[in-house]
Amino acid sequence: MTSTDTPAVHDPDELRASMVRALREQDGVTTDRVAAAFAMVPRHRFAPAASPEVAYNLHRTVPVKLDQRGQETSVMSAAHLQAVMLEQAEVQASMNVLEIGSGGVNAAYLYELVGSTGSVTSVDIDRDVIDQARRCLDEAGYSQVRTVVADGENGVPDGAPYDLIIVTAAAWDIPPAWIAGLTEKGRIVVPLTICGTTRSIAFDRDGEELVSRSYSLAHFVPMQGEGAAEERKGMLRDGVALQTDDVRVTLDVPALNHALDTPKTERWSGAAYDLPDELELFLTLNLPHPARLHAAPSIVDSGLIEASALKGVPALVGRDSIAYRTRRENEETGGFESGVVAHGPQADSLADQYVDLLRSWAQKHRRRGAATFRYRPGPAPTSLPTGTVMRRHGVVAVAWD
Ligand SMILES: C[S@@+](CC[C@H](N)C(=O)[O-])C[C@H]1O[C@@H](n2cnc3c(N)ncnc32)[C@H](O)[C@@H]1O
């Protein structure tokens, strides 16, 4: 090996300083307080099995635990996502904070932010995760952080009320214990999954309800235990799947699979395809029968389904028909135009409904942060208006500016 082949060995302190600079440049960190927390905590010591280069990479997670199928059930979250959520949380000195979903490093950041007059409790459903977090916290000098093994669905009543609850697994609902465990002006920052897409939402308490202040695209391992998602999935054929968590959707797998063998209907919106994550959220919440369509690369290569479905795309599902978003290049603008592909006997009507939504978003709501989420605990109304999502313990209602 020549000297130029030798991998550079980086000092963790240098890696940490450069991570903080990059977090600022990439808008993960926007305040000096959060920057100081990231500069202080020796992140690599919470990821003993990973190299410091990986631990300090802004966008990489570090695996902590896999289930029997090899799926990750616990990871050290990526630094950029942690920074975004800590900024959303606006953590102040002396706060009493509960973290649901543990690992150690995020609890250490929280401790840096609340200081010695505040307190941090970190709960995880998995004893192995807590054992590692406890060890790392003690070794890195954060023995003041309290760690608890429990299903976070029930909060940690011993220690409530909390000024802030920060959830670091993808939640499907907001259980009553979280709202009951908040102070009157408390905040919950939670990655909430709706029909297969997740946003980290900062909610403020508004009486018994919650109202959002900000939201941001997020990816997390799913919540386990009592609060696990109620989702339905249908494999239409090898490499094509539909998932939904909406009670209004009938997943008739044979009929929908048959629809894919019928000719394609296309509609073009004339509207620009941009701000894809915001458009995706708008569609997911405003399609009257929403599901998420996934297609494997081989299916896309065969031409059956468009590339938009490779990472999952909001779909409008009828009993025997389906419509989903696509895009094409717009030579005049150099960008893309959004459009719809539909199959099945109701293809025309589904495509019309879908394309109307694409136009409505482009004309009225096309900007970042246009949605306001409200969580209303209690039973759902008998008919759910569009923009409303039913959950086990309440309803998520989303309004668009
Ligand atoms: C992304 S990891 C947490 C990352 C961590 N906060 C960090 O510092 O990087 C998500 C964790 O949530 C935990 N979890 C999943 N369901 C849970 C539940 N119902 N209650 C508490 N913890 C849960 C998992 O065991 C996993 O360790």
The ligand as a MOL file (V3000), in Angstrom:
LIG
                    3D

  0  0  0     0  0            999 V3000
M  V30 BEGIN CTAB
M  V30 COUNTS 27 29 0 0 0
M  V30 BEGIN ATOM
M  V30 1 C -34.1490 5.7330 16.1530 0
M  V30 2 S -33.9760 4.8410 17.6360 0 CHG=1
M  V30 3 C -33.6760 6.0910 18.8310 0
M  V30 4 C -32.4770 6.9290 18.5460 0
M  V30 5 C -31.9720 7.6530 19.7430 0
M  V30 6 N -32.9240 8.5950 20.3050 0
M  V30 7 C -30.6380 8.3360 19.5050 0
M  V30 8 O -30.1820 8.9420 20.4540 0
M  V30 9 O -30.0440 8.2430 18.4330 0 CHG=-1
M  V30 10 C -35.6450 4.4260 18.0090 0
M  V30 11 C -35.8010 3.6830 19.3250 0
M  V30 12 O -37.1800 3.6580 19.6630 0
M  V30 13 C -37.3840 2.4980 20.4260 0
M  V30 14 N -38.8100 2.2330 20.5200 0
M  V30 15 C -39.6400 1.7030 19.5930 0
M  V30 16 N -40.8760 1.6010 20.0790 0
M  V30 17 C -40.8410 2.0970 21.3410 0
M  V30 18 C -41.8160 2.2540 22.3540 0
M  V30 19 N -43.0780 1.8930 22.1730 0
M  V30 20 N -41.4300 2.7850 23.5240 0
M  V30 21 C -40.1350 3.1560 23.7430 0
M  V30 22 N -39.1780 3.0000 22.8240 0
M  V30 23 C -39.5270 2.4950 21.6330 0
M  V30 24 C -36.5750 1.4470 19.6900 0
M  V30 25 O -36.2920 0.3350 20.5240 0
M  V30 26 C -35.3430 2.2410 19.2870 0
M  V30 27 O -34.3000 2.0510 20.1850 0
M  V30 END ATOM
M  V30 BEGIN BOND
M  V30 1 1 1 2
M  V30 2 1 2 3
M  V30 3 1 2 10
M  V30 4 1 3 4
M  V30 5 1 4 5
M  V30 6 1 5 6
M  V30 7 1 5 7
M  V30 8 2 7 8
M  V30 9 1 7 9
M  V30 10 1 10 11
M  V30 11 1 11 12
M  V30 12 1 11 26
M  V30 13 1 12 13
M  V30 14 1 13 14
M  V30 15 1 13 24
M  V30 16 1 14 15
M  V30 17 1 14 23
M  V30 18 2 15 16
M  V30 19 1 16 17
M  V30 20 1 17 18
M  V30 21 2 17 23
M  V30 22 1 18 19
M  V30 23 2 18 20
M  V30 24 1 20 21
M  V30 25 2 21 22
M  V30 26 1 22 23
M  V30 27 1 24 25
M  V30 28 1 24 26
M  V30 29 1 26 27
M  V30 END BOND
M  V30 END CTAB
M  END
